[in-house]
Amino acid sequence: MLRMKSYCINLVMLLAIILSSSCNEPDNLGLDLQPQGSLPFLTTVDTFTILSYNVPEDSLIMWSTVKNAFEPPTFFLGSLNDPYVGETYAGLVSQVRLGNTISSTTFNGATTPDSIVLTFAYKAIVGDSAAMHKISVYELAEKVYLDSTYYSARKYAKGNLIGHAELVPELKDSVVVGGVNKAPQLRIALDTAFGGKILRQYIADPSTFSSSTNFLNFLNGIVLVDSADGTGSIVTLNSISTLDRMTIYYSNTLSYDFVIDVNGVRMSYFEHKYITTNTDNVSDDLMVIQSMAGMKDSLIIPHLSSLYKDGPVSIGSAQLVFKLDPASATTGFDPHSNMLIFASDSLGKNVSIIDASEASSYYGGSYNSTNKEYTFNIARHVQQTLTKIVEEGGKDYGLFLVAGGSTSNAQRTLLKGNNSLKLIVTYSKFNL
């Protein structure tokens, strides 16, 4: 028994040495012992055709406590008539809260303001930067709540019209306020009658101004609606700037700032009227990707299961490459800085893929301005999908290519679709 035990130990040690040698010199061990065709693993590269379909994006979350913990809201305002997308309208909703403490001497007994002005800090503009915008401001005729979730397609009840402005957004020029040059900002004069309503409310019931909670019972908030001439443009506004406020000027030299800040509910909403070719369920040679819960692209890989025609395989890489279409260079539109790949569930909803949890150096998705393309590696997703559809009898509902930062930018990108799309898969199979 002792000799047998010693023999087994020596055999194990010998096998360990052989395996160690094979790890250190993978290109030498055994290659001279058998022809190439009889190797136990063969690495193969296949290219798969992809069908692309332009489809509307789902309504996206614009406000929730979880979302806002990671990304402050962005305001969108304006309209676009894009020949590749259709019509897009963007507006905003926001609570207005008390600024500094209001006392019996704050308003100095005033009942009519000199003026009342709504201001927002500019962020960016997409489309025709010279387009005239027609902005209307309404009282919000319903309550909104901090702990609720609001989606991009939601409509909000409008009350009294309290202001209107027609202007061309000037994102680079300073603004003169009180004789002083200030940072570029959107400024909309509101009706003095609305300002008088606020001042007289203090005289009628000072408790209205004892807390922002009480004030929000008096003024739910504001709704801004906008349309721009011609092709139009969408302006994005910074929702966490100290410029975001509603200011009442009174008694010639006095003023008070009501604030639009991180403690209030604030979000944008969108309305889309798509061109028919984007909703016709016909595969598209031109892929249209639009932010603002606009357009995404559905990707179908019809022959993926053929990888398993000779048995299971191990996926090494699965590379998707999307090329920018020349038409994307439309004046006023820059390509998205990054995009995202999602899987589709049976209801056509976006589902995260496992590769997205990897480092960006593996997953990809950033725009390569030199090659004018976006590249993704979805090897782990392809392996999972093959297991699901071939081994488990499940169904593959395809993928979605989605705009990065869809609720924080107004970009639109055009990519080459159908025949220009390929999935390049590198895999190993057993040759037994």
Order of alpha helices (4+ residues) and beta strands (2+ residues): alpha-beta-beta-beta-alpha-beta-beta-beta-beta-beta-beta-beta-beta-beta-alpha-alpha-beta-beta-beta-beta-beta-beta-beta-beta-beta-beta-alpha-beta-beta-alpha-beta-beta-beta
